[in-house]
Amino acid sequence: MIDLVLESLDDAKAENTVAIDMTGKSPMSDHMVVTSGRSHRHVGAMADQLTRALKNGGFGTPRVEGLTGCDWVLVDAGDVIIHIFRPEVRDFYNLEKMWQTDMPAEVH
């Protein structure tokens, strides 16, 4: 599932995508992905595209929150939780720092 998520985000021109291995950090998921979109519209479009890719890939329909404002959209696919932010909102919350003990390599 993580490969499908990262591929879908890359296809949607996501920016500064970081995948965090959550093994041993949280029972909620195996991976957390944090990424950015350039605008409200881009954030919403990435979430829609990702939701369709997960459903078409046989992973069911994920829970999605935040589509009304598209500042921060959470896509909960079970084993992978994806946070899609506008850059200034991402900087404010800084989820990567909260959940990782060391900095992973950026995907894109």
C-alpha positions in Angstrom: 0.0 0.0 0.0 2.8 2.5 0.8 4.2 2.1 -2.7 0.8 2.9 -4.2 0.4 5.9 -2.0 3.8 7.3 -2.8 3.3 6.7 -6.6 -0.1 8.4 -6.5 1.3 11.4 -4.7 4.2 11.7 -7.1 1.8 11.5 -10.1 -0.2 14.3 -8.5 2.9 16.5 -8.2 3.0 16.4 -4.4 5.9 18.4 -2.9 8.4 17.5 -0.2 6.9 14.1 0.5 8.2 12.3 3.6 7.3 8.7 4.5 7.8 7.8 8.2 8.0 4.2 9.4 5.6 4.1 12.4 6.6 0.6 13.5 7.0 0.7 17.3 5.9 4.3 17.5 2.2 4.0 17.2 -0.3 1.1 16.9 -2.5 3.3 14.6 -0.6 2.6 11.4 2.5 1.1 9.8 3.4 4.3 7.9 2.7 8.0 8.0 3.2 10.1 4.9 3.4 13.9 5.1 3.3 15.9 1.9 2.4 19.3 0.6 0.3 20.8 -2.2 0.7 24.3 -3.7 -2.8 25.5 -3.0 -6.2 24.5 -1.6 -7.2 23.2 -4.9 -4.0 21.1 -5.3 -4.4 19.6 -1.8 -8.0 18.6 -2.6 -7.1 17.2 -6.0 -4.3 15.1 -4.5 -6.6 13.7 -1.8 -9.3 12.8 -4.4 -6.7 11.1 -6.7 -5.2 9.2 -3.8 -8.6 8.0 -2.6 -9.4 6.7 -6.1 -6.0 5.0 -6.4 -6.5 3.2 -3.1 -10.0 2.1 -4.0 -8.9 1.0 -7.5 -5.9 -0.8 -6.0 -8.1 -3.0 -3.9 -7.5 -1.2 -0.5 -11.1 -0.1 0.0 -12.3 3.5 0.5 -10.2 5.4 3.0 -11.6 7.8 5.5 -11.0 11.4 4.5 -11.2 14.5 6.7 -10.5 18.2 5.9 -11.8 18.4 2.3 -14.0 21.4 3.1 -11.1 23.7 3.8 -8.2 21.8 2.1 -5.6 23.4 4.4 -4.8 20.0 5.9 -6.5 16.8 4.5 -6.1 13.5 6.4 -6.5 10.3 4.4 -6.7 7.3 6.7 -6.1 4.2 4.7 -5.6 2.0 7.8 -2.0 0.8 7.4 -1.0 4.1 6.0 -2.1 7.6 7.2 -1.5 10.4 4.8 -1.4 14.1 5.7 -1.6 16.5 2.8 -0.9 20.1 3.7 -0.6 23.5 2.2 3.1 24.5 3.0 2.4 27.2 5.6 0.0 24.9 7.5 2.6 22.0 7.4 5.3 24.3 8.7 3.0 25.3 11.6 2.2 21.8 12.8 5.5 20.2 11.9 4.3 16.6 12.2 7.5 15.1 10.9 9.4 16.4 13.9 6.8 15.1 16.3 6.8 11.5 14.9 10.3 10.8 13.8 13.4 10.2 15.9 15.7 10.8 12.9 15.1 12.5 9.6 14.2 10.2 6.8 15.3 10.9 3.2 12.8 12.9 1.3 10.9 11.0 -1.4 10.5 14.1 -3.6 
